[in-house]
Amino acid sequence: MNRQHTVRSTAFAVAAALMTAFAATASAQEVPTGYPADYADLIAKAKEEGTVSVYTSTDAAQSQKLQDGFTKRYGIKIAYNDLGTNGTYNQVISEAAAGQTTADVVWSSAMDLQMTLVQDGYASEYASPEAGKLPSWANFKNMLYATTVEPIGMIYNTKALSEDKLPKTYADLITFLKDNKSMLQGKVATFDPEKSGSGFLHHSNDARNRNDFWDLAKAMGEDGAKIYSSSGGMKETVVSGENIIAINIIGSYALDWVKESPNLGVHFASDYTPAFSRLALITKDAPHSNAAKLFVDYMLSGEGQSLLAEGGLPSVREDVSAGINIKTLNERVGGGLKPIAVDEGVLEYMDQMKRVQFLNDWKEALGR
């Protein structure tokens, strides 16, 4: 019996060793070109964790190709939670306060809220092997990475407004709103900065960079502009004809919408087209920290960026040929692309007093 027990134990030990060796070899074969050799260890640990939890404001449909590609490559499941911009931020704060962090990766288009999480200590530092492929403005201290570059623009109802009548520049837009009050009265839409994190970012970024932003806000107010909490909500009203034009919406969405809606057009100012990015961070106490690192690397990789671009989210990299990348996007909007840098500048209006003042000024400008 002792001899048989020893034989069985030896057989099990050999089998276990072979399985470990096989897993290590498989992980090594999955290491992307140019990555450090020990990256195989990260892959192996991530697979042991088996899942990665993502809190996001990105519709699952737009990121589905990315999710499928990641799971297919590594066999790791994604717990995808679309909570919206404000919802994502608040959930991360609440879980951390309760000592029950669930999110591994936080991926949101509210750049100011993401930077706030970093500054308040909710993110961990991770130097991605893909960092060198990104523009310098797209990485904040290896803690916050831009994964997309998405223009902020306008949509309009093509049956109510012809392309040749559209304003060419930001200043022209202000004049256009003032000169066409009878046609546009009650038919202008824009984001509600109080209810939408994206809306607050878009408007406050213009206020930081344009001396004439408040002239635009007042012109919208004089036209009886209506405010919405989402780009999708504005889209439906423009398609139906309830509104003629929607200003400062997410242009990456619009570029896809016009493919399916013949009476919908998308337009960008040739001199100034700001662009936001969906920013990714790894939480400080991520329960699946290795899977989180693997997922962020995949998002920033050529393959991941291609899948995002195929889903309608323009790539922040120039070397991606699928869909739209940062270079071709600049050409599409007329050469005036102005990406919002991933730096402390996005926090200017996160100061409570300045935020309250901004929202008060906004309401006054719109006649609320």
Buried (B, 14 or more C-beta within 10 A) or exposed (E): EEEEEEEEEEEEEEEEEEEEEEBBEEBBEBBBEEBEEEBBBBBBBBBEBEBBBBBBBBBEEBBBBBBEBBBEBBEBBBEBBBBBBBBBBEBBBEBBEEEEBBBBBBBBBBBBBBBBBBBEEBBBEBEBBBBEBBBEBBBBEEBBBBBBBBBBBBBBBBEBBEEEEBBBBBBBBBEBBBEBEEEBEEBBBBBBBBEBBBBBBBBBBBBBBBEEBBBBBBBBBBBBBBBBBBBEBBBEBBBEEBBBBBBBBBBBBBBBBBEEBEBBBBBBBBBBBBBBBBBBBBBBBBBBBBBBBBBBBBBBBBBBBBBBBBBBBBBBBEEBEBBBBBBBBBEBBBEBBBBBBBBEBBBBBBEEEBBEEBBEEBBEBBEE
